[in-house]
Structure formats: structure tokens, C-alpha cells
Amino acid sequence: MKTTFEEVPALQETKRQSEGGLAEIVACSSEICFIDGNKGRLVYRGYDVLDLAAQSTFEEVAYLLWYGCLPRTTEFKAFLDGFTGSMSLPVETTMILRMFPKAATPMEVIRTAVSSLGHWDPDSGNTRLDASLRKAQRLTLRIPLLIAAHQRLRQGLEPIKPIPGHGIAYNFLYTLQGREPDPVIERAFDVALILHADHELNASTFAARVTSATMSDIYSSVTSAIGTLKGPLHGGANMEVMQLIEEIGEPSRAIGVILDKLANNIKIPGFGHRVYRCEDPRVDVLRKHACSITRLTGNIKNYEITREIERVVVEKTKVFPNVDLYSASLYSAIGLPVELFTPIFAISRTVGWTSHIFEQWSNNRLIRPRAEYTGPTGLHYRSIEERSR
């Protein structure tokens, strides 16, 4: 009997819900992150991200996302003491980094290197919550060291060991650039990490939850997330912003280049969002830090180009900037290579990914949606001889 899609009521409902890349579909309940897309608010565990960016540190936000509350003094000191104990790369991982071909991109490298870290983890095979939290801490500390070590090896330089007692922002900049970062730059980078730590069910976080829902290990789940982040429609957008800035070259050329792209229906990176219907709340914070860092370093041209891009796009399209627009000009002002913009995203988002993995495990059910079938129906098998006539 031939059955068509229209004859199955449950599948009809699935079809209605599945259009538009699962837009507006609620896939799970979560206590980690809340986004009010109409009012432009981003909240971590009940705390407005703007308050956290103004007063907190990335390490404290990591504690908040993992444990569900902000720490007291003694709790935070014990947390940091255990945290810094993981601030090193296994020797074997550094050996693997030396083996990658020069053509390998940083995102390809950390995708593979993060997966390999699971082999050298002392809690490998231990699935208890305390062991999983230690793994999350190690991943959060070691991913920035991976990125910095690989970048230095690509430049013909030796990796630098981090300095215990300093935070992730400090040690990433130090192990990458080989000098102690200016406190203003360190703070701006720390704020950027806070703002990128989580963003509800974005593509990479959803990938992490899907993998963890199978009861796979935390390294596999984070590797899934990194593979998803690698795509230009997700983590690669701030690199595209920087490429646009470089294409424009001078602030005076911005209006002509942007108007030409708009006239040819070419998407301008760094604008628009699937959730926000107003300006992304993270934008203004990054805009201000980008401005202060450019004044500090004297590298103002890229910031001025970014401001002009924003002015023209908002004026002509009424589409607001997203977090990628000013993260690009901020990272550029700090002196970070463009190819590291997406890997830097992974530094902060590892905290969010692992928080969602823990939440998934706390009340787990295999994530198994339905697909709308649009292929042929009612076909009958014919032997290869009949098909060949």
C-alpha cells in the first residue's frame, strides 16, 4: 500500500515545525543561559552578562556556569588552586602539534588535538561528575595553550610555558606573544571571553548536547562542538569581518564598498542574528573596549573602518551589528592573527559547551528528531537485468 506524507498527521506537524533550520523550535529546557531577543538581553544563570562583563572575571563566570552560582572567597580560592594545577600541556600533545603539516589551519589542529587530549587525561574513563568537572577545567585551560603553542610552531618559534597564578586571558596572550600583556589589553580580552562564554542553543552547543546525549565522553562532545564552530556560518564570521575590513583598507572607501555589496545582495558579515531583533547586547561592550585598545596601541584605522561599516549598514538596511563585528576590530587592535579569531571563540565557549554537557547528562534522553521525507514513494524493485534493457 502506498503511503504519502500527507496521510501521516504526526509527520505533517513535524513538517510545520521543521521549516527554516529549526528556527524558534524549543529543543530542551535549560537553566544556563537566557536570551531576550526583543529587548537585547543575555543572561547567565540569572546574571545579566553586562554586569558580569563590568565586574567579574572569566574564571568566576566559568565557576558560575559550571556550578550554578557565584563563588564565595574560600570556594573561589580552592577553585583557582585546582584550576591552575591543570595549566600545562601533556608532552605527547606538544609532540602531536609538531607533526601537523604547515597547511593545517588552527581550527583543524585544535579539533584533532583536543580529541587527542582525552588519551592523556588522568581521569580518562572516569564518568563521575567530579571527574568530568576536572576534565572541563583541563579543557578550558589547555585549549588556549594549544592554540598559542601551534601558532608559535607555525612561526618557527618554540612554545612558551604559562605562568601559574595568572588567569586564562593573561596566559593566552603571554604564551602567544612572548611578553606580559598590558593590563588594559588583558582586561579587554578577559571581557571578550566572558561575553562569548555561552549563548544558549547555538549550533556548536547543540552539537555538543547531541553527542553527549548518546553518553559519549566529554572530549568527543567538545570535539563535535569544535567541528561545528569551524563552519563560516558560525564561528568563522569574525574572520570574514576582518577580511572585509582589509578589503576596504581605508575608512573613506567603506561607504562605496558596502553600498556596492548591498546593491549586489552580498551579505555583510557582522550584522544580523537569528535570535536578536535589536542590537546584540554584547556589541556595545566590545565597541567600547575596541575603542580604548585602539587608542592605547595607536592602531586606529581598522576601528574607524568598522565604525563606518556599522554606520552605512544600519542606515541603509536597519540591520543591527552582532558580536562578530567588534570582536574582529578588538582582536586586531590587540595584535592577534586573523586565523586565530575562530579558535579564540573556542577558548571561551568551552565553558558553555561543557556546562551544557553536564546539564544534558543530569536528565538525559537521546536527542532524536524526525526528518521530513521529500523523496519518491511507491517504487517497486526491478532486477538489474530489467533495469538494463
Order of alpha helices (4+ residues) and beta strands (2+ residues): alpha-beta-beta-beta-alpha-alpha-alpha-alpha-alpha-alpha-alpha-alpha-alpha-alpha-alpha-alpha-alpha-alpha-alpha-alpha-alpha
